[in-house]
Each structure stands twice: as structure tokens, then as C-alpha cells.
Amino acid sequence: MTVPRTSTTDDLARPGTGPRPSARRWPSRRVPSHGGQGPTVAVVALGGAVGASARYGASLLWPTAAGAFPWTTLWVNTVGCAVMGVFMVLITEVRAVHPLVRPFFGTGVLGGFTTFSTYAVDVHGLVDGGRPRTGLAYLAVTLCAALATVWLAATATRRLVAGRQR
């Protein structure tokens, strides 16, 4: 079984920008049929442990009282989305990285750090606790903040990188 070659920045260069000279290609590798997904699963699990530990640390530093607005979860999800915006630009448009970096950091660390399951439980708790407007506002604010920060972070990163390459 052959693993497909990962995209390089040459493949992802926007029209008119030409290839990125700092791009490094990682060659395609043959993966034995036994345990072909093992390394990916291992780095996702390791990254998830790191991210979940960081999220738990945030909840200890900034606890939310029962029934209160879940500010910690909102900020954790917003920060995680901003970091994802920066990370994806850096690894897809600026520099090619080892194929296990994306599953480790993007899926593992950031997937473990952001907590959209807790977000859903928080919304449910606010609505069931007699604060439906607050729950719905939290639902909308988190969604808008997540989308806005990932877009803003990606856009800002592209501009900073473009300014440095001139």
C-alpha cells in the first residue's frame, strides 16, 4: 500500500505567487500493511493528551461556577481556533512539514484543547437552568467567535508571511 504524497507549498501556492522557495518536500513512503495507521493514531493520542491537559489547566485557573456564563470554555475554543488558523497557513502555505505534524498538533493537541462537547453541555445546562436566552447567546457567540478567529488568524498570518518574503 502506498501512502499518498503530502501536499507541499508548491502544490498549494496561490495563482500568481509562484513556488515558495522554503518548501521542503517529504518523499512518499511505503507503509507496511500491518499497523499502517499506527503512527498516526499514536501521535493523535499523544497530542490529544497534551491538549486536554492544557484545557483542564485552563479550567483550574479560571473555573466557572455552576449556572454562570462559561467564559473559560468560550475563550479556550476561541484561542484554539485562532491557533488553528495560524497553524494551517504555516504548514500548508509556508513550509512543508513531516506528515505526522498535522495529526499531532491539529487533530491531537488542538482537538484535545478545544472542547465543543463541553460547549454543547454548557448550552444545554444554561437552557435547562432557566436561562435560555443566555444559552442561545452563548451558542451563537461561540460559533461566530470560532469562525471569526480562525479566519482572522489565517489572514493575519498570510499577511505577515507575505511581508517577510518581500
Secondary structure as UniProt FT lines:
FT   HELIX           9..12
FT   TURN            15..17
FT   TURN            21..22
FT   TURN            34..37
FT   HELIX           38..61
FT   TURN            66..67
FT   HELIX           71..89
FT   HELIX           90..94
FT   TURN            99..100
FT   HELIX           102..109
FT   HELIX           110..113
FT   HELIX           116..128
FT   TURN            129..130
FT   HELIX           132..165
//
